[in-house]
Amino acid sequence: MTCQDNEEVSESPLCLDFVSRTCPTLDPGNGTLQCTTGAVISCTMTCDTGSYFLEDGELRTSKTVKCDSSSASWSHMSDTNPYGDLPSCTSTVSADYYYISAKISFSTSYPLCPDTSKTQLALTEYFTESSNADYACVSGGECTVESVSCVKADNGSMVISFGVKQEGELTDDKKDFLEQMESDVESGSFKISVNTVKRRRNKRAADLTGDTMEATQSAVCPDGAGYVGLICVLCPIGYYEENSLCVQCPTNSYSSSPGSVECESCSSGRSTLTTGSTDQSDCIVPCTIGEVTNGYRYPTAGYKVDTTSDSVHTYCNHGYHVPAGVSQDSSCSNLPSCYQTCKVAVVSSSAELTDPGMGALSTVPYLTVVNFTCEGEEDSVACDEPGENVAVYCQKVPFILIFGLIMGGTVLLTGVIVLVYVLCSKDKRRRKKGSYSSVHFVEPVDISTAELDKIIADYEKVNGPVACGSDSAKKDQPREAEPLLGMKKMNFVKDETPDESFATPDESQLTLL
């Protein structure tokens, strides 16, 4: 399957197809993995020579799974196998011995079951005296008849149960031992004669002919190993051995070592999702993986993983990415969203991008800060809105604009100064025309011209000029030190707010004498 590069800037760019989604990489464990590409991706895990895995109570050497591109999940994934773990291959071990369990129904008129020891002897004689080579292990001492028992059936037949213990290597004759027994019973040639209990001086024998038979042949394996047919395998991780069988660990337990005879229990408050758990990490505090828009999760959304330790990977569709600085691998309780990426647009030819691998028209994740230089000065711009174009340009002000701003400021300042000067000049002229011209007499006093001039001068310093009589009168009248008889003490107030408590004299009264 071809996969288009979505131009992501990261240490490990995520490659996604526009239409199809990629399934996660499988771990074959101690096996090998071969995959085929095309319209459908399939992978076959094969155990090494002499190794097997257990599935549905059978030994298998290979397993094929297929990728569903619409959901990015393998066919063997499930809510109890969210990561798509493949079965663990395990090695074979030598059996302690092999065992045939047989139950033969004999037709006989003998009313009682014969002595078991004598029945055992009769069976042994049958196998040793037979000319069939498949029974040769009995005469060779590697096969032994044992555990004989007998019951009388309601139909008058006699049912004898026994076992044949086969030691040593499982040779062809031992493999065919059971098959030859079945053939003899079926043909009516399986006949034994059992001596009965001696009564008085007479001896009687029970002649028995086999009619039907039920039998199985299996391996008896060492501790930690289980049999499947005539093969002993070391119980793989996720299993334990019980009565020569490999049994999956129940829920809330696990086994992480091959050949276990018991499973470890999960700590308090934790549980496994299914049976056959292989590691302590399978004991979890469950958390359901949430959905994501414009992307997908691995493991698949809806599956359960550990709230604290399991990592969930967020894959975003082409043109989308998790925010800058946010990891695509996160805990189930803190999963990121997918946002549309931004495109870098270099506007100024003098701007130089400084981030490694960054270039014009590069796509960057949402919230990425793009660094660049302008004539040696560092600057940056950020992708603040998903899907926007990030413009990179030098923010230099042209000289003509700077000159215009300076000249405009100068003209404005000059205008303000002129305006202030005009206003001040008008105020000065207004004051010269006699803003303060009213004189009010308080009481009669004798005052000289010099004293009057001083009083008026002090007042004018604070309040401006005062017209005291006419200019011609002031100019013509000599200002000697003679007293001004009949004058009163004067109080000066503004014309705008005259003090009505005082009488205002006419102009002739203000003429200096």
SULVENRA-V700569 format. One record per residue. PHI is phi as a letter, one per 40 degrees, with the letter a starting at -180 (999 if undefined). D_CENTER is the distance of its C-alpha to the mean C-alpha in Angstrom with 1 decimal. Layout:
phi:PHI d_center:D_CENTER
phi:PHI d_center:D_CENTER
This chain:
phi:999 d_center:25.6
phi:c d_center:25.8
phi:b d_center:22.8
phi:c d_center:23.5
phi:c d_center:22.3
phi:c d_center:20.8
phi:f d_center:22.0
phi:c d_center:18.7
phi:b d_center:19.4
phi:a d_center:16.9
phi:c d_center:17.4
phi:b d_center:16.1
phi:d d_center:16.8
phi:c d_center:15.0
phi:b d_center:17.9
phi:b d_center:18.0
phi:c d_center:21.2
phi:c d_center:22.6
phi:b d_center:23.2
phi:c d_center:21.5
phi:b d_center:17.9
phi:c d_center:17.3
phi:c d_center:16.4
phi:c d_center:14.3
phi:c d_center:16.6
phi:c d_center:18.4
phi:b d_center:19.6
phi:c d_center:23.3
phi:g d_center:23.6
phi:c d_center:27.4
phi:b d_center:28.3
phi:b d_center:28.4
phi:b d_center:26.5
phi:b d_center:28.3
phi:b d_center:26.9
phi:b d_center:28.9
phi:b d_center:28.0
phi:i d_center:29.6
phi:c d_center:29.3
phi:b d_center:27.5
phi:c d_center:25.4
phi:b d_center:26.2
phi:b d_center:25.7
phi:b d_center:28.0
phi:c d_center:27.3
phi:b d_center:30.7
phi:c d_center:31.6
phi:c d_center:34.0
phi:d d_center:37.7
phi:g d_center:38.7
phi:b d_center:35.2
phi:a d_center:33.9
phi:b d_center:31.2
phi:c d_center:31.8
phi:a d_center:31.0
phi:f d_center:32.8
phi:g d_center:35.4
phi:b d_center:36.3
phi:c d_center:35.9
phi:b d_center:34.3
phi:b d_center:33.9
phi:a d_center:31.5
phi:a d_center:28.9
phi:b d_center:28.0
phi:b d_center:24.9
phi:b d_center:24.4
phi:c d_center:21.6
phi:c d_center:21.3
phi:c d_center:20.6
phi:c d_center:20.4
phi:b d_center:17.3
phi:f d_center:16.0
phi:b d_center:16.6
phi:c d_center:19.2
phi:c d_center:22.2
phi:c d_center:21.7
phi:c d_center:18.2
phi:a d_center:18.5
phi:c d_center:17.2
phi:c d_center:18.6
phi:b d_center:17.3
phi:c d_center:13.8
phi:c d_center:13.2
phi:g d_center:16.7
phi:c d_center:18.4
phi:c d_center:21.9
phi:c d_center:24.8
phi:c d_center:26.1
phi:c d_center:29.5
phi:b d_center:32.1
phi:c d_center:35.6
phi:c d_center:38.9
phi:b d_center:41.4
phi:c d_center:45.1
phi:c d_center:46.3
phi:c d_center:48.7
phi:a d_center:50.9
phi:b d_center:51.0
phi:a d_center:52.5
phi:b d_center:54.3
phi:b d_center:54.6
phi:b d_center:57.6
phi:b d_center:59.4
phi:b d_center:62.7
phi:c d_center:65.0
phi:b d_center:68.7
phi:c d_center:71.7
phi:a d_center:74.5
phi:c d_center:77.5
phi:c d_center:77.1
phi:c d_center:76.5
phi:b d_center:74.5
phi:c d_center:71.6
phi:c d_center:73.0
phi:c d_center:72.1
phi:c d_center:68.6
phi:c d_center:69.7
phi:c d_center:72.3
phi:c d_center:69.8
phi:c d_center:67.5
phi:c d_center:70.5
phi:c d_center:71.4
phi:c d_center:67.9
phi:c d_center:67.9
phi:c d_center:71.3
phi:d d_center:70.1
phi:c d_center:67.4
phi:c d_center:69.5
phi:c d_center:72.6
phi:c d_center:70.6
phi:c d_center:71.2
phi:c d_center:67.6
phi:c d_center:65.6
phi:c d_center:62.4
phi:c d_center:63.8
phi:c d_center:64.8
phi:c d_center:62.2
phi:c d_center:64.2
phi:c d_center:67.4
phi:c d_center:65.4
phi:g d_center:64.1
phi:c d_center:60.3
phi:b d_center:60.3
phi:b d_center:61.5
phi:c d_center:62.3
phi:a d_center:61.2
phi:f d_center:60.2
phi:c d_center:63.0
phi:a d_center:63.5
phi:a d_center:65.6
phi:b d_center:65.9
phi:c d_center:68.4
phi:c d_center:67.0
phi:c d_center:68.5
phi:c d_center:69.9
phi:g d_center:71.9
phi:c d_center:69.7
phi:b d_center:68.5
phi:b d_center:64.8
phi:b d_center:64.3
phi:b d_center:60.8
phi:a d_center:60.3
phi:b d_center:57.8
phi:b d_center:58.2
phi:c d_center:56.4
phi:b d_center:55.7
phi:b d_center:55.2
phi:g d_center:54.5
phi:c d_center:52.9
phi:c d_center:52.2
phi:c d_center:55.0
phi:c d_center:55.9
phi:c d_center:58.7
phi:c d_center:56.4
phi:c d_center:53.9
phi:c d_center:56.9
phi:d d_center:58.5
phi:c d_center:57.0
phi:c d_center:57.6
phi:c d_center:61.3
phi:c d_center:61.7
phi:d d_center:60.5
phi:c d_center:63.0
phi:c d_center:65.9
phi:c d_center:65.3
phi:c d_center:64.9
phi:c d_center:68.2
phi:g d_center:70.0
phi:c d_center:70.8
phi:c d_center:68.8
phi:b d_center:71.8
phi:b d_center:72.4
phi:b d_center:75.5
phi:b d_center:74.9
phi:c d_center:77.9
phi:c d_center:78.3
phi:c d_center:79.7
phi:c d_center:83.4
phi:b d_center:85.7
phi:f d_center:89.2
phi:b d_center:90.4
phi:c d_center:88.5
phi:b d_center:85.2
phi:b d_center:82.9
phi:b d_center:79.9
phi:c d_center:77.1
phi:c d_center:76.5
phi:b d_center:72.9
phi:b d_center:71.5
phi:c d_center:67.8
phi:b d_center:67.0
phi:b d_center:63.2
phi:a d_center:60.3
phi:b d_center:56.7
phi:a d_center:54.9
phi:b d_center:51.6
phi:b d_center:50.9
phi:a d_center:47.9
phi:c d_center:46.8
phi:b d_center:46.8
phi:b d_center:43.9
phi:c d_center:43.5
phi:d d_center:41.2
phi:g d_center:37.5
phi:b d_center:38.4
phi:b d_center:38.9
phi:c d_center:41.1
phi:b d_center:40.5
phi:g d_center:44.0
phi:b d_center:45.8
phi:b d_center:42.8
phi:c d_center:41.3
phi:b d_center:37.6
phi:c d_center:35.8
phi:d d_center:33.4
phi:c d_center:29.9
phi:c d_center:26.9
phi:g d_center:26.0
phi:b d_center:29.8
phi:a d_center:32.8
phi:c d_center:36.5
phi:a d_center:38.8
phi:f d_center:42.4
phi:g d_center:41.8
phi:b d_center:38.9
phi:c d_center:35.2
phi:b d_center:33.4
phi:c d_center:29.7
phi:c d_center:28.4
phi:c d_center:28.3
phi:d d_center:25.3
phi:g d_center:24.3
phi:a d_center:25.4
phi:a d_center:24.6
phi:b d_center:26.5
phi:b d_center:25.1
phi:b d_center:28.5
phi:c d_center:30.8
phi:g d_center:34.1
phi:c d_center:33.0
phi:b d_center:35.7
phi:a d_center:33.5
phi:b d_center:29.8
phi:c d_center:28.0
phi:c d_center:27.1
phi:c d_center:23.8
phi:c d_center:24.1
phi:d d_center:24.9
phi:g d_center:22.4
phi:b d_center:20.2
phi:a d_center:20.6
phi:c d_center:19.8
phi:c d_center:19.0
phi:a d_center:22.1
phi:c d_center:25.0
phi:g d_center:25.0
phi:c d_center:22.0
phi:b d_center:22.2
phi:a d_center:20.5
phi:c d_center:20.1
phi:c d_center:16.3
phi:c d_center:17.0
phi:c d_center:18.4
phi:b d_center:15.6
phi:b d_center:15.5
phi:c d_center:14.3
phi:b d_center:11.7
phi:c d_center:11.8
phi:c d_center:9.0
phi:c d_center:10.1
phi:c d_center:11.8
phi:a d_center:11.4
phi:c d_center:14.7
phi:g d_center:15.7
phi:i d_center:12.9
phi:a d_center:11.2
phi:b d_center:8.2
phi:b d_center:8.4
phi:c d_center:9.3
phi:c d_center:11.4
phi:d d_center:11.1
phi:h d_center:13.5
phi:c d_center:12.9
phi:b d_center:12.5
phi:b d_center:10.5
phi:c d_center:11.0
phi:c d_center:10.3
phi:b d_center:10.5
phi:b d_center:10.0
phi:c d_center:7.9
phi:c d_center:4.9
phi:b d_center:3.3
phi:c d_center:4.7
phi:b d_center:6.2
phi:b d_center:9.9
phi:b d_center:12.5
phi:c d_center:16.1
phi:d d_center:18.9
phi:g d_center:19.8
phi:b d_center:16.5
phi:a d_center:13.7
phi:c d_center:11.2
phi:d d_center:13.5
phi:d d_center:15.0
phi:g d_center:13.8
phi:b d_center:10.2
phi:c d_center:7.7
phi:c d_center:6.1
phi:c d_center:4.0
phi:a d_center:2.6
phi:c d_center:4.4
phi:c d_center:5.6
phi:c d_center:8.1
phi:a d_center:6.9
phi:c d_center:5.3
phi:c d_center:7.4
phi:b d_center:10.4
phi:b d_center:12.5
phi:b d_center:15.8
phi:c d_center:19.0
phi:c d_center:19.7
phi:b d_center:22.9
phi:b d_center:25.8
phi:c d_center:27.8
phi:b d_center:31.6
phi:c d_center:34.0
phi:c d_center:37.1
phi:c d_center:39.2
phi:c d_center:40.5
phi:c d_center:40.9
phi:c d_center:37.1
phi:b d_center:35.3
phi:c d_center:31.5
phi:b d_center:30.5
phi:c d_center:26.8
phi:d d_center:26.4
phi:g d_center:26.1
phi:c d_center:26.7
phi:a d_center:29.5
phi:c d_center:31.1
phi:g d_center:29.3
phi:c d_center:26.0
phi:b d_center:22.9
phi:b d_center:20.5
phi:c d_center:17.3
phi:d d_center:18.1
phi:g d_center:19.1
phi:c d_center:20.2
phi:b d_center:23.4
phi:c d_center:25.9
phi:c d_center:28.5
phi:a d_center:32.0
phi:b d_center:35.6
phi:b d_center:38.8
phi:f d_center:41.9
phi:g d_center:40.3
phi:c d_center:38.8
phi:c d_center:35.0
phi:a d_center:33.3
phi:a d_center:29.9
phi:a d_center:28.6
phi:b d_center:25.2
phi:c d_center:23.4
phi:c d_center:23.7
phi:b d_center:23.5
phi:d d_center:21.2
phi:g d_center:23.4
phi:c d_center:26.3
phi:c d_center:28.4
phi:c d_center:28.2
phi:c d_center:31.9
phi:b d_center:32.9
phi:a d_center:36.5
phi:c d_center:38.9
phi:c d_center:40.1
phi:c d_center:43.7
phi:c d_center:46.7
phi:d d_center:49.7
phi:c d_center:53.0
phi:c d_center:55.0
phi:c d_center:52.6
phi:c d_center:52.9
phi:c d_center:56.8
phi:c d_center:56.9
phi:c d_center:55.0
phi:c d_center:57.3
phi:c d_center:60.4
phi:c d_center:59.3
phi:c d_center:58.7
phi:c d_center:62.1
phi:c d_center:63.9
phi:c d_center:62.2
phi:c d_center:63.2
phi:c d_center:66.7
phi:c d_center:67.0
phi:c d_center:65.9
phi:c d_center:68.6
phi:c d_center:71.3
phi:c d_center:70.4
phi:c d_center:70.7
phi:c d_center:74.0
phi:c d_center:75.5
phi:c d_center:74.6
phi:c d_center:76.1
phi:c d_center:79.2
phi:c d_center:79.8
phi:c d_center:79.5
phi:c d_center:81.9
phi:c d_center:84.5
phi:c d_center:84.1
phi:c d_center:84.9
phi:c d_center:87.9
phi:c d_center:89.4
phi:g d_center:89.7
phi:c d_center:86.7
phi:b d_center:88.3
phi:b d_center:92.1
phi:c d_center:93.1
phi:b d_center:95.3
phi:b d_center:96.2
phi:c d_center:99.1
phi:b d_center:98.6
phi:a d_center:101.9
phi:c d_center:105.0
phi:a d_center:104.8
phi:b d_center:106.7
phi:a d_center:104.5
phi:c d_center:105.2
phi:c d_center:103.8
phi:c d_center:101.9
phi:c d_center:100.2
phi:c d_center:99.3
phi:c d_center:97.8
phi:c d_center:95.6
phi:c d_center:94.4
phi:c d_center:93.5
phi:c d_center:91.9
phi:c d_center:89.6
phi:c d_center:88.6
phi:c d_center:87.9
phi:c d_center:85.5
phi:c d_center:83.3
phi:b d_center:84.0
phi:g d_center:85.4
phi:c d_center:89.0
phi:b d_center:91.5
phi:c d_center:94.6
phi:b d_center:97.5
phi:g d_center:100.5
phi:c d_center:101.0
phi:c d_center:100.4
phi:c d_center:104.1
phi:c d_center:105.2
phi:c d_center:102.9
phi:c d_center:104.2
phi:c d_center:107.9
phi:c d_center:108.0
phi:c d_center:108.5
phi:b d_center:106.1
phi:c d_center:108.6
phi:c d_center:108.3
phi:c d_center:110.6
phi:c d_center:109.4
phi:c d_center:108.2
phi:c d_center:110.3
phi:g d_center:109.2
phi:c d_center:105.5
phi:b d_center:102.8
phi:c d_center:99.5
phi:b d_center:96.8
phi:b d_center:93.1
phi:b d_center:90.9
phi:b d_center:88.2
phi:c d_center:86.2
phi:c d_center:87.9
phi:c d_center:84.8
phi:b d_center:85.0
phi:c d_center:88.6
phi:c d_center:89.6
phi:c d_center:92.0
phi:c d_center:93.7
phi:b d_center:95.6
phi:c d_center:98.3
phi:c d_center:97.8
phi:c d_center:101.1
phi:c d_center:102.3
phi:c d_center:102.4
phi:c d_center:106.0
phi:c d_center:105.0
phi:c d_center:102.4
phi:c d_center:104.8
phi:c d_center:105.3
phi:c d_center:108.9
